[in-house]
Amino acid sequence: MEIKRDLYLTKLIQSKENGLIKVVTGLRRSGKSYLLKTLFKTHLLETGVEADHILIIDLENIRNKAFLDINYFIKWLDEHIQDNKTHYLIIDEIQNIPNFTELLGGLVTTEHLDVYVTGSNSHLLSSDVATEFRGRGEEIHLYPLSFAEFCSVYSGNEVDALQEYITYGGLPYVHTLPNDEKKSNYLEQIYRSVYLRDIFERYTIENPKEFQELLRILSSCIGTPQNANKIANTFKTIKKLQAITPKTIDNYINHIENAFLLEEAQRYDIKGRQYIGNLSKYYFQDLGLRNVILHFRQIEETHLMENLLYNQLRMLGYQVDVGNIPIRTTINGEQKRSNLEIDFIVNRGSQRYYIQSAWRLPDAEKREQEIRPFINVADSFPKIVIVGEQMKLRRDENGIIYISIYQFLKEPQIVLN
């Protein structure tokens, strides 16, 4: 089963021979090795690069153990750079080499060499690219399969495809498995043996049971504003678990984000034009992993659709915040302050969009509820309601766009320039 990852392949192509080390980061098992060793290699061959100018070293293969010695690595590389043409070096699981940053520091200045690497989450994260390579590295972050990529190899209709996708997520191998039992077992296995292990290897987790309970709390509350104090109070109500401090919870959430399991969407006061630091929303980069943490007990389409749309927008390169609009209302002659929420404020450069996620719009009352925040935004940026059912794209009298989630996920350029 070959799945095209054109979004990321294009980024690699655009970064060829730019003098930087291309570091492909992302969730384990999301397809980083396949992107480089299959899709990018195929592109190079098809564009005329000679096969012996593509040098691939898989450091998880026991046969390549000798490459863990930097001196051997450099000697081998010198022998394989044959002429003045560009040689493309792809190193999979670079973290297996002791002091790999020292090696990469030498490679980036090597003539006629263009370097691409992947690495394990427990040793090579987004923060490492910024600090370890100090301007010599470029991060290309790979997300699990998008819905459109998943549909390219799914044999059923798009309604069934969406249910499959929001249940088991976008890790490529999951969708090669023949039934629900094998899919859920695989997700359970890699969650415990890969993702948790990565975090426990890199960080000192003093309360492993509480750490896993934190993951369950965050999984249960996608789309709900949270902060460390609020979560700490939740721990006080759970028997057989000790209370942990808000500072520890903040640290644990940072670890989970660094492992690419989770992303934070901050709240932004649209009228005050400032971030509100007291509450954030958290979304999982893969819905299958989120669901397995809860043993598939909370498959609520409303929240999963919101998480799915967040991931789609991030894949497309947008900064995504949660919109907050303070308003005043008069009730029985008394003025009261309240807040309206816009699910997503979407920014990229000078572009901005306001987006609401609505699983269903059964009547005029629900429609008015969804667009009320838009009406209270005093600017002309596009406003979009994405609906979780099949429908034709349309605009209402306020200029608000309504689009089906199926069309948006497959053709986002229709409403996002």
C-alpha positions as CSV (number, residue, x, y, z in Angstrom):
1,M,0.0,0.0,0.0
2,E,1.6,3.2,-1.2
3,I,0.3,6.5,0.3
4,K,1.3,9.7,-1.2
5,R,2.5,12.4,1.3
6,D,2.7,15.2,-1.2
7,L,2.5,18.1,1.3
8,Y,5.7,16.9,3.0
9,L,7.4,15.8,-0.1
10,T,6.9,19.3,-1.5
11,K,8.6,20.8,1.6
12,L,11.6,18.5,1.2
13,I,11.9,19.4,-2.5
14,Q,11.7,23.1,-1.8
15,S,14.5,22.7,0.8
16,K,16.9,20.7,-1.4
17,E,20.5,22.0,-1.2
18,N,19.7,24.9,1.0
19,G,22.8,24.4,3.1
20,L,20.8,23.2,6.2
21,I,20.3,19.8,7.7
22,K,16.7,18.8,7.1
23,V,15.3,17.3,10.3
24,V,12.1,15.3,9.9
25,T,10.3,15.2,13.3
26,G,6.9,13.8,14.3
27,L,5.1,11.1,16.1
28,R,6.7,7.7,16.1
29,R,5.2,5.4,13.4
30,S,3.8,8.4,11.5
31,G,5.8,7.7,8.3
32,K,9.0,9.7,8.7
33,S,11.3,6.9,7.4
34,Y,8.9,6.1,4.5
35,L,8.8,9.8,3.5
36,L,12.6,10.0,3.2
37,K,13.7,6.5,2.1
38,T,10.8,5.8,-0.3
39,L,9.0,8.9,-1.5
40,F,11.9,11.4,-1.5
41,K,14.3,8.8,-2.9
42,T,11.9,8.0,-5.7
43,H,11.6,11.8,-6.5
44,L,15.4,12.1,-6.6
45,L,15.7,9.1,-9.0
46,E,12.9,10.4,-11.2
47,T,14.6,13.8,-11.5
48,G,17.9,12.4,-12.7
49,V,19.9,11.9,-9.6
50,E,22.1,8.8,-10.0
51,A,21.4,6.0,-7.5
52,D,25.0,6.0,-6.1
53,H,24.5,9.7,-5.2
54,I,21.7,8.8,-2.8
55,L,23.3,7.5,0.4
56,I,20.9,5.9,2.9
57,I,22.0,4.7,6.4
58,D,19.4,3.0,8.6
59,L,20.8,3.1,12.1
60,E,18.1,0.7,13.5
61,N,19.5,-2.0,11.2
62,I,22.0,-4.2,13.1
63,R,24.0,-4.6,9.9
64,N,24.9,-0.9,10.1
65,K,26.3,-1.0,13.7
66,A,29.7,0.1,12.4
67,F,28.3,3.5,11.6
68,L,27.8,4.2,15.3
69,D,31.6,5.0,15.3
70,I,31.9,8.5,14.0
71,N,35.4,7.9,12.6
72,Y,34.1,4.9,10.6
73,F,31.1,7.0,9.5
74,I,33.3,9.9,8.2
75,K,35.7,7.5,6.4
76,W,32.8,5.7,4.7
77,L,31.3,9.0,3.6
78,D,34.5,10.4,2.2
79,E,34.9,7.2,0.1
80,H,31.3,7.6,-1.3
81,I,31.5,11.2,-2.3
82,Q,32.7,10.5,-5.8
83,D,32.6,13.9,-7.6
84,N,31.4,17.5,-7.6
85,K,27.7,16.6,-8.0
86,T,25.4,16.8,-5.0
87,H,25.2,13.6,-2.9
88,Y,22.0,13.2,-0.8
89,L,22.6,11.6,2.6
90,I,19.6,10.2,4.5
91,I,20.2,9.1,8.0
92,D,17.4,7.2,9.8
93,E,17.3,7.3,13.6
94,I,20.3,9.6,13.9
95,Q,20.1,9.6,17.7
96,N,21.7,6.1,17.9
97,I,25.1,7.7,17.2
98,P,26.7,9.0,20.3
99,N,27.3,12.8,20.1
100,F,25.3,12.9,16.9
101,T,25.1,16.7,17.0
102,E,28.8,16.9,16.7
103,L,28.7,14.6,13.6
104,L,25.9,16.7,12.0
105,G,27.8,19.9,12.7
106,G,30.6,18.5,10.5
107,L,28.3,17.2,7.8
108,V,26.6,20.5,7.3
109,T,29.9,22.1,6.1
110,T,30.9,19.1,3.9
111,E,31.0,20.1,0.2
112,H,28.7,18.4,-2.3
113,L,26.5,16.9,0.5
114,D,22.8,17.5,1.3
115,V,21.8,16.0,4.6
116,Y,18.4,14.6,5.8
117,V,17.8,12.9,9.1
118,T,15.0,11.4,11.3
119,G,15.2,10.7,15.0
120,S,13.4,9.1,17.9
121,N,11.0,11.4,19.9
122,S,12.9,10.6,23.1
123,H,16.1,12.1,21.7
124,L,15.3,14.5,18.9
125,L,12.5,17.0,19.4
126,S,11.5,20.3,17.9
127,S,13.3,22.1,20.8
128,D,16.5,20.2,20.0
129,V,16.5,21.4,16.4
130,A,16.4,25.0,17.6
131,T,19.0,24.6,20.3
132,E,21.4,21.9,19.2
133,F,21.8,22.9,15.5
134,R,21.7,26.7,16.2
135,G,20.5,27.9,12.8
136,R,22.0,25.0,10.9
137,G,18.9,22.8,10.9
138,E,15.5,23.1,9.4
139,E,12.6,21.2,10.9
140,I,9.9,19.5,8.7
141,H,7.2,18.3,11.0
142,L,5.3,15.2,9.8
143,Y,1.8,14.6,11.1
144,P,-0.1,11.3,10.8
145,L,-2.1,10.8,7.7
146,S,-4.6,13.5,6.9
147,F,-8.2,12.4,6.1
148,A,-7.5,13.0,2.4
149,E,-4.4,10.9,2.5
150,F,-6.3,8.2,4.4
151,C,-9.2,8.2,1.9
152,S,-6.7,7.7,-1.0
153,V,-6.3,4.1,0.1
154,Y,-9.7,3.5,1.8
155,S,-12.1,1.4,-0.3
156,G,-15.4,2.4,1.3
157,N,-17.6,5.6,1.0
158,E,-16.5,8.8,2.7
159,V,-19.1,8.6,5.5
160,D,-17.7,5.3,6.6
161,A,-14.2,6.6,6.0
162,L,-14.7,9.5,8.5
163,Q,-16.0,7.1,11.2
164,E,-13.0,4.8,10.7
165,Y,-10.6,7.8,10.7
166,I,-11.9,9.5,13.9
167,T,-11.9,6.1,15.7
168,Y,-8.4,4.7,14.7
169,G,-6.6,7.8,13.6
170,G,-3.9,8.3,11.0
171,L,-0.9,6.1,11.8
172,P,-0.3,4.4,8.4
173,Y,0.2,0.8,9.7
174,V,-3.1,0.8,11.5
175,H,-5.0,0.8,8.3
176,T,-3.2,-2.2,6.9
177,L,-4.7,-4.4,9.7
178,P,-7.8,-6.5,8.8
179,N,-10.2,-5.8,11.7
180,D,-11.1,-3.6,14.7
181,E,-9.5,-6.0,17.2
182,K,-6.1,-5.9,15.6
183,K,-6.2,-2.2,15.1
184,S,-7.1,-1.5,18.7
185,N,-4.5,-4.0,20.0
186,Y,-1.8,-2.4,17.8
187,L,-2.6,1.1,19.1
188,E,-2.6,-0.2,22.7
189,Q,0.8,-1.9,22.2
190,I,2.6,1.1,20.7
191,Y,1.0,3.5,23.1
192,R,2.6,1.6,26.0
193,S,5.8,0.2,24.5
194,V,6.7,3.2,22.3
195,Y,5.1,6.5,23.3
196,L,5.1,6.1,27.1
197,R,8.6,4.5,27.0
198,D,9.9,7.5,25.0
199,I,8.7,9.9,27.6
200,F,9.9,7.8,30.5
201,E,13.3,7.4,28.9
202,R,13.9,11.1,28.4
203,Y,12.3,12.5,31.6
204,T,12.2,11.6,35.2
205,I,8.6,10.9,35.9
206,E,8.2,10.6,39.7
207,N,4.5,9.7,39.6
208,P,4.0,7.3,36.7
209,K,0.4,6.4,37.7
210,E,-0.5,10.0,38.0
211,F,1.2,10.8,34.7
212,Q,-1.0,8.2,32.9
213,E,-4.1,9.5,34.6
214,L,-3.2,13.0,33.4
215,L,-3.2,11.6,29.9
216,R,-6.6,10.1,30.4
217,I,-7.9,13.4,31.8
218,L,-6.6,15.3,28.8
219,S,-8.0,12.7,26.5
220,S,-11.5,13.1,28.1
221,C,-11.4,16.9,27.8
222,I,-10.4,17.7,24.2
223,G,-12.1,20.9,23.3
224,T,-12.6,21.9,26.9
225,P,-10.5,24.7,28.4
226,Q,-8.0,23.5,30.9
227,N,-5.2,24.7,33.1
228,A,-2.9,23.1,35.7
229,N,-4.9,24.3,38.7
230,K,-8.1,22.9,37.3
231,I,-6.5,19.5,36.6
232,A,-4.9,19.5,40.0
233,N,-8.3,19.8,41.6
234,T,-9.5,16.9,39.5
235,F,-6.7,14.7,41.0
236,K,-7.9,15.5,44.5
237,T,-11.2,13.7,43.7
238,I,-9.6,10.5,42.4
239,K,-9.1,7.8,44.9
240,K,-5.9,5.8,45.1
241,L,-3.9,8.5,43.4
242,Q,-1.9,11.2,45.2
243,A,-2.5,14.8,44.5
244,I,0.2,16.5,42.3
245,T,1.0,20.1,42.2
246,P,0.1,22.4,39.3
247,K,3.8,22.9,38.6
248,T,4.3,19.2,38.2
249,I,1.2,19.0,35.9
250,D,2.6,21.8,33.8
251,N,5.9,19.9,33.5
252,Y,4.1,16.7,32.5
253,I,2.0,18.4,29.9
254,N,5.2,19.9,28.4
255,H,6.7,16.4,28.2
256,I,3.6,15.1,26.4
257,E,3.7,18.0,23.9
258,N,7.4,17.4,23.3
259,A,6.6,13.8,22.4
260,F,4.2,15.1,19.8
261,L,1.2,13.4,21.4
262,L,-0.5,16.7,22.2
263,E,-0.7,20.3,21.1
264,E,-1.9,23.4,22.9
265,A,-4.3,26.0,21.5
266,Q,-4.1,29.2,23.5
267,R,-7.1,31.4,24.1
268,Y,-7.0,34.8,22.4
269,D,-9.1,37.9,23.3
270,I,-10.2,39.1,19.9
271,K,-11.4,42.5,21.0
272,G,-8.5,43.1,23.4
273,R,-6.0,41.7,20.9
274,Q,-4.1,39.7,23.5
275,Y,-3.6,36.2,24.7
276,I,-5.5,35.1,27.8
277,G,-3.1,32.9,29.8
278,N,-5.3,31.2,32.3
279,L,-6.9,28.4,30.2
280,S,-5.9,26.5,27.0
281,K,-7.4,23.7,24.9
282,Y,-5.4,20.6,24.1
283,Y,-5.7,18.4,21.0
284,F,-4.1,15.1,20.2
285,Q,-2.0,14.8,17.0
286,D,-3.5,11.3,16.4
287,L,-7.1,10.5,17.3
288,G,-6.4,6.7,17.5
289,L,-3.9,7.2,20.3
290,R,-6.3,9.5,22.1
291,N,-9.1,6.9,21.8
292,V,-6.9,4.0,23.0
293,I,-5.9,5.9,26.1
294,L,-9.6,5.9,27.0
295,H,-10.1,2.3,25.7
296,F,-12.4,3.6,23.0
297,R,-15.1,4.5,25.6
298,Q,-15.6,8.1,24.6
299,I,-16.1,8.4,20.8
300,E,-18.1,11.6,20.7
301,E,-18.2,13.0,17.2
302,T,-18.6,16.6,18.3
303,H,-15.2,16.7,20.2
304,L,-13.4,14.4,17.8
305,M,-14.4,16.5,14.8
306,E,-13.0,19.6,16.6
307,N,-9.7,17.8,17.2
308,L,-9.7,16.6,13.6
309,L,-10.2,20.1,12.2
310,Y,-7.4,21.5,14.5
311,N,-5.0,18.9,13.1
312,Q,-6.0,19.6,9.5
313,L,-5.3,23.4,10.0
314,R,-2.0,22.7,11.7
315,M,-0.9,20.4,8.8
316,L,-1.7,23.2,6.4
317,G,0.8,25.4,8.3
318,Y,-1.6,27.7,10.1
319,Q,-1.2,29.0,13.7
320,V,-4.4,28.1,15.5
321,D,-5.8,29.8,18.6
322,V,-9.2,29.7,20.4
323,G,-11.2,32.9,20.1
324,N,-12.7,34.6,23.1
325,I,-15.1,37.6,22.7
326,P,-16.2,39.4,25.9
327,I,-19.7,40.8,25.6
328,R,-22.3,42.7,27.8
329,T,-25.9,41.6,27.9
330,T,-28.9,43.2,29.7
331,I,-31.0,40.8,31.7
332,N,-34.0,42.3,33.7
333,G,-32.5,45.7,33.4
334,E,-29.1,44.6,34.8
335,Q,-26.0,44.5,32.7
336,K,-23.9,41.3,32.9
337,R,-20.6,40.3,31.3
338,S,-20.2,37.0,29.5
339,N,-17.9,35.5,26.9
340,L,-18.5,33.9,23.5
341,E,-16.1,31.4,22.0
342,I,-14.9,30.9,18.4
343,D,-13.5,27.4,18.0
344,F,-10.5,28.5,15.9
345,I,-8.8,31.7,15.0
346,V,-6.6,30.7,12.1
347,N,-3.6,32.8,11.1
348,R,-0.8,32.5,8.5
349,G,1.1,35.7,7.6
350,S,-1.6,38.3,6.8
351,Q,-4.3,35.7,6.4
352,R,-6.9,35.2,9.1
353,Y,-10.0,33.1,9.3
354,Y,-12.6,32.4,12.0
355,I,-13.9,28.9,12.1
356,Q,-16.7,27.1,14.0
357,S,-17.0,23.3,14.2
358,A,-20.6,22.1,14.2
359,W,-21.3,18.4,14.0
360,R,-25.0,19.1,13.2
361,L,-27.1,22.2,12.5
362,P,-30.6,20.7,12.9
363,D,-32.5,24.0,13.2
364,A,-32.4,27.8,13.1
365,E,-31.8,28.0,16.8
366,K,-28.6,25.9,16.6
367,R,-27.4,27.8,13.6
368,E,-27.9,31.1,15.4
369,Q,-26.0,29.8,18.4
370,E,-23.0,28.9,16.2
371,I,-22.8,32.2,14.3
372,R,-23.5,34.5,17.2
373,P,-19.8,34.8,18.0
374,F,-19.1,35.7,14.4
375,I,-21.7,38.5,14.5
376,N,-19.9,40.0,17.5
377,V,-16.5,40.2,15.7
378,A,-16.1,43.6,14.2
379,D,-13.8,42.9,11.3
380,S,-14.1,41.6,7.7
381,F,-11.9,38.4,7.9
382,P,-13.7,35.3,6.4
383,K,-16.0,33.4,8.8
384,I,-16.6,29.7,8.2
385,V,-18.9,27.1,9.8
386,I,-17.7,23.5,9.1
387,V,-20.6,21.1,9.4
388,G,-20.2,17.3,10.1
389,E,-22.6,16.2,7.4
390,Q,-22.8,16.2,3.6
391,M,-24.1,19.5,2.2
392,K,-23.3,22.0,-0.6
393,L,-21.2,25.0,0.1
394,R,-23.2,28.1,0.6
395,R,-23.1,31.7,2.1
396,D,-25.7,33.3,4.3
397,E,-26.9,36.9,4.4
398,N,-24.0,37.8,6.7
399,G,-21.4,36.5,4.3
400,I,-20.7,33.5,6.5
401,I,-19.6,30.3,4.7
402,Y,-21.1,26.9,5.4
403,I,-19.1,23.9,4.2
404,S,-19.3,20.2,4.7
405,I,-16.4,18.6,6.7
406,Y,-15.9,16.1,3.8
407,Q,-15.3,18.9,1.3
408,F,-13.2,20.9,3.7
409,L,-10.9,18.1,4.5
410,K,-10.4,17.1,0.9
411,E,-10.4,20.6,-0.7
412,P,-9.5,23.2,2.0
413,Q,-8.3,25.6,-0.7
414,I,-11.9,26.3,-1.6
415,V,-12.3,28.4,1.5
416,L,-8.6,28.9,2.6
417,N,-6.5,30.8,0.2
